[in-house]
Amino acid sequence: MGSFPSIFNDVLGPVMRGPSSSHSAASLRIGRMARDLMGSEITHVTVDYDPNGSLVTTHKSQGSDLGLSGGLMGWETDDERLPNYKDEVVKAGIEIEVRYLDYGAEHPNTYRLALSSDNKKHTMTAISTGGGMIEVQQIDGIPVSMKGDYYETLVFLKDSDEGLVGWLNDEGSFDEVFVAGIERLSIINLKSRNCPDNDLIDELKAHQLVSSVRILNPVLPVLARKNINVPFSNVEQMLEYRKDKGKGMSLGGLGAIYESERAGVSIEEVNQRMLNLVEIMEQSIRTGLTGTKYKDRILHSQSPNFEQMMNAGKLVPGDVLNRIILYVSAMMEMKSSMGVIVAAPTAGSCGALPGAILGVSDALNKTKEERVEAMFAAGIIGVFIASGATFAAEEAGCMAECGSGASMAAAGIVSLAGGNFEKQMSAASMALQSSLGMTCDTLANRVEAPCLGRNVTAASNALSSANMALADYDHLVPLDQVIEAMKQVGELMPRELCCTGLGGLAITPASRLLEKQLEEINKLTPSMKDEAKV
């Protein structure tokens, strides 16, 4: 995810619709960049998925087709038209052909695209790295590295020209200048925080060795910049920073400082961004509790009945825990009905962290400022997980999603309860320790079950770990060591249990039956063809 993850890029976000951030949001962002590569002119797209990865079994049911189509049409991740993407892509005149080909993809979430229109053709290879984050790795077979956090200006050359490259380096408009090529085809990749000046682009287009110029717009909310500096990048460095410069500083305060310096904006701006996310989360829960409907799902709306029974005193007492279960359920139902949610840290685990922190916040009547503080405490824990391990279930199972959410939420809950820095770190460690090895084996390849239960379990784990930390239970293993253990466990997990639909609950008779029932509801349209060549 990069050496310096951003809380708003990598951890809390995107604001989106769709069942899975690593499928729906990531593929939409890839589609947006592909659209820019083609200058918005696309008539046909071939998408190749490698059967050795995860997408062959999940691209339909977990939203890759949905997101990619939306991106190719230029939509945002929360566009209200996404549920109707099949009809919209036909109206847009884009034919999408899906093939299953063994081409040696090294990452489980690899998209290999061939794009064409009446007068141009390009290819693009990109990967989804978890939580909606992406990397474009090849353009026309030429190696590149584009993560959607820059204006990426691509200068296509008929032949290499060292003088042009030198001039662009000296020109001063770009943060970075890269040159790559194969045989006689070369690309100069120019990265900048601002859209390049039109006069400069016209000058490039007029150069005798330049065949074309394309600008790929950023798709992430927080842009990269040259010589990024952050106050710390791991737990050990954060402890040193707190000892030297931030004595007595809370974990949430440290999180806000980190994001301010990472994004290059003021503390006031990052606090406002976090408040906006908190308000979106709260609205998602409120809407979910009114009841949700969507035909392509395996679980109906259940949170309204839970709320009714809870208020009637018909559940086993546990006011805070039951409120958390209620909120987690409502958030997961919003996701399953294509409502707007915040992937925190992923869409598949979007219930645990908000449900736990906002459930406790409402139970304790916490202010907006205290909620923001708790979310920053959670966010900085997420930064350490993002840089040291992964949020991608395709790489490390549900441990990467709900396990991460539990660890983050535990720190946030201790913040809300007034616990000190050490207890927040202890809670995060204990919650993640209790999550190692969680499988991702979704029923009918839908991100609903056992996802709902695992989100509830993660939120319950967060609450329990927070209370244990507040009561001075000993976590024994420091958080950075737990994150390293998490990475190792993920590497040891079999592919069948990492969001492929090839093991565990996903292959039970009940899951197969649900899958058949959903297939009857959802027939492929002529715009999305499958030619499985395994």
Disulfide bonds with the S-S distance in Angstrom:
none
